């Protein structure tokens, strides 16, 4: 993070801390009770509710926050024979 980004970041962090100290931040609390386990119906309902609908997905979307992972590609291509993986 460069110095231009640190100033606003620090200001927002300070505002969040102050809001928490003054009781202005939203209060988060843990659930009163949690089940020790889920049955099949509850589990699959959760999976279905949280998942996006089924359908065609024609594009691969590979993302990474790494900036140098591609540096290994030439060495991997050099060592691995075609069809060897």
Order of alpha helices (4+ residues) and beta strands (2+ residues): alpha-alpha-alpha
